[in-house]
Amino acid sequence: MAKFDEILTPATNMASRLVSAQLRRQAPVKTGALKRSVHVKADRQGDIVIFTADYLGYGVYTDLGTGPYATPEEQRGPWNPSPGKGTGGIKPRFWNSIEEAIWESITEIYYKAYEQAIDKSIEDSLNKIK
């Protein structure tokens, strides 16, 4: 398993950077503080990777909206860079939504990493037989 970790850890770091870059591109920019505060952590638990984004507290309000526009996480929509001005609340931008192309890139990163890890494992096993 240590050899898998040697190969999968860099893949996890790369995936985390992809998610972080997209969220920073999508974060609302008035002062730039929210964009600069975005940090993404990827936690790999076996075959499952969980991405957790951390940012300034008000970011959740610009993401999911407030008042009559408040949207539950389960009803998250695609990124909306220009939601318009709300009346009695903030319209959601869903800036924490990740586009399908990023998920496809992450899948490809892991596919290649697993392939490399399996090849390395087979190579090591064959070297032990020799």
N, C-alpha and C positions, 0 to 999 in steps of 0.2 A: 504493500500500500504506500510505502514511503516514496517509491519511484513514481507512482501515479500522482502523488502530491507534488513532486518536483515539477511535473509537467502541467498539472491542472491549476496550481496556484498562479502561475503567470497568466493563464487563460482567464481565471477569475478576476485578476487585477485588470486585464485588458477589457473585459466585459463591464466591469465597474466604471472604468474610464469612459466607455461609450455612453453608458446611461447618464453619467455625470455631465458629459459634454452636451447631450441633448437637453437635459433639464436646464443647464445654464443658458443655452440658446433660447429656450422657451420662457424663462423666468421674466416676469414683467420688469421693465427697467424704467425707474424714475430717477433714483439716485445711484443705482447699481449695487446697493447694499444686499438686496435679496439674491441677486445673481452671484455675487462674490461669496455669499454664505452657504451656497449649495455644496454639500459633501455627500457622496454616495458610498455606502459600505456594502460589499457583497459577502455573504456568509454561505459557504458551501457545506451542505450536510449530506454527504453521500452524493447521490445524483441530483439533488435539489439545490438550487441556488436562490437565496432570498436577498433581494436588493432593498436596502433601507436608505431613504434620503433624509438628510438632516439639513435644516435651513432656518432662517429667522422665523419667529413665531407667527408673524402676520401672513406668511406665505400660504398657509392653509386657507385663509380667507380669499386670497386672490385666486387660489386653485379651485376651490369648491364653491365659492360664493357665500353670501350672507343674506339674512332676511328672507324676503320672498324668493330669492334666487338660490338659496342654500340647496346643495345637491348632495345626497348621500354618496359615499365612496363607491357603492355598488352600482350607481347610475352614472359613473364617470363617463364623460364624452371625449371625443378627440380634442386635441389642442385647438383652442380658439384664440388667436392672437389679438383679435379686435372685437371683444364682446359688446362694446358700446357702453354708454353710461346707464347705470341702474337708477331706479327711483326707490329709495328706502332700503337699499342694500347694494352689495357688490355683485355684479354678474360674474359667473365663473369663467375662468380662462382654461381650466383643465391643463395647466402647464406641466403637471406631473404625469401626463399621459405620454407613453412611449410609442412611437410609430412602429408599425409592423416591420419595416426595413431594419430597424435596430435589433428587434428580436431575432430576425433572420440572420443578421450578422453574428449575434451572440451564439445562436445555434451552430452556425458554421465554425466559429472559434472553438466551441466545445467538441464538435464532431472531429475536427482536426487534432485537437489535444488528446481525445480518447484514442483515436487511431494511432497517434504517435506513442501513447503510453502502452497500448496493446502490443504494437510492434516492438517496443523496447523490452517488454516483458517476455515476448516470444524469443527475441534475440538472446536475452539473458538465460532463459531456460535452455536454449540450444547450446550456448557456450558452456553450461554446466555439464551437459551430456558429453561434450567432446573430451 
